[in-house]
């Protein structure tokens, strides 16, 4: 009986560990994607600002 409980606990911990690792990697990928979108948005805004300043200089 004690061996079965021990195996159940170990199996549960393995499942919990793999699930938490998967969710951690998923969150990292989502955050990286969000940061890339923000950087692209900032680059576009900077390009617009540079174009306007170049027109004012001419």
C-alpha positions, 0 to 999 in steps of 0.5 A: 500500500505504501509503495502505491502511494509513493508511486502515485506521488512521484507520478503526480510530481512528474506531471506537475513539473512538466506542466509547469515547465510547459506553461513557463516556456509558453509564457516566455514565447508570448512575452517575446512576441509582444515585445517584438510587436512593440519594438516594430511599432516604435520603429514605425513611429520613429521613421515617421518622426524622422521623415517629418523632421527631414521635411522641415529641414528642407 
